[in-house]
């Protein structure tokens, strides 16, 4: 075994010396108890099936099998969108000008405290603007900092993921955006009342905006305190698979390796910017036309398109961009496995009525004052099993919104109770952490040990805000 293998084993070894304290204990427990996310998703499927048989009104074997099958394949479009978010973001980050920018940001970082002070606000703002951008920025900035400063890498990645958690309170919140969009299929408020809820009553409302800022500020301070002592730091080390990949990068970019002579038509076409310009004209033209007629808005597809166009412009030639995407594709294997399994879980939750039963249980004991908080608490549970805000809202919204209208409770507060619970539960749900750890190149178990603390802190902050802030 060479030195690189030794470094990699040190990074991932569960037998290294344990630190003292609550956080170190959480990290150790997650390493020893939490299996690979794919295995975990299978276990969650079994749990959901058992709960459906116990509590759901339509839990028969045929319904469960049909719902599982339908959900598994219904999510494939979304899974491809997630993979493209990762791949196109990765291609942007590989562009020389972006690499220089990341190095410039990381250059002033000399201590773990400064690392946290840099990562949390940058990733928090990026995630608030757009959740896909926040995922990519967090993972890649963490890697660049870790290459320069001796910090615990799992701690740093967990910090970036914690900062990202505020995305469902931001401008790309699918629940807030759908309720503000006339004619949106998920605008359940408009279907029930004929009105839309502007972002001023959701994303920019004090009961959402204040706790969102507080989570970023408070968790920055807590993460600074949580950094392991120097003797327990497990620093970043490039894995042997990355080294092997770097050896193939030159082959990917070398026309000789593909059998094309340097001056052949194939090689010249690959190096020409004409192909890049064609796609840029098409993409920019579409965005300009759409935003001019319908107003500016971002969704998953436009985010992917923007990432694609930016990456093409930065990489300049079609072959450079294609090579970058090929390298990014090596990171997507775990996503291809997990997302269909979670789609099956969502299908079972919806088809058997299990999610509706959970929501109805909380709504049945609600008052006008407590409904937003109970909506929040039920959302915490549902998010662990349906970790997609849009799909989650389609399940829970039809029950909490009629309750809000009949009780004369705050509709925006009730809806955002569902949304901000996504922020909290994502800190225990590995679904969204998959692309982060894939880019960062680290096992998810150590990361989740730290984000469990974020779960507890943000749970309290958002809950109190929903209860007390006007």
Buried (B, 14 or more C-beta within 10 A) or exposed (E): EEEBEEBBEEBBEEEBEEBEEEBBEBBBBBBEEBEBBBEBBBEBBEEBBEBBBEBBEBBEEEBBEBBBBBBBEBBEEBBBBBBBBBBBBBBBBBBEEBEEBBEEBBEEBEEBBBBBBBBBBBBBBBBBBBBBBBBBBBBBBBBBBBBBBEBBBBBBBBBBBBBBBBBBBBBBBBBBBBBBBEEBEBBBBBBBEEEBBBBEBBBEBEBBBEBBBBBBEBBBEBBBEBBBEEEBBBBBBBBBEBEEBEEBBEEBBEBEEEEBEEEEEEBEBBBEEEBBEEBBEEBBEEBEEEEEEEEEEBBBEBBBBBBBBBBBBBBBBBBBBBBBBBBBBBBBEBBBBBBBBBBBBBBBBBBBBBBBBBBBBBBEEBEBEBBBBBBBBBBBBBBBBBBBBBBBBBBBBBBBBEBBBEBEBBBBBBBBBBBBBBBBBBBBBBBBBBBBBBBBBBBBBBBBBBBBBBBEBBBEBBBBBBBEBE
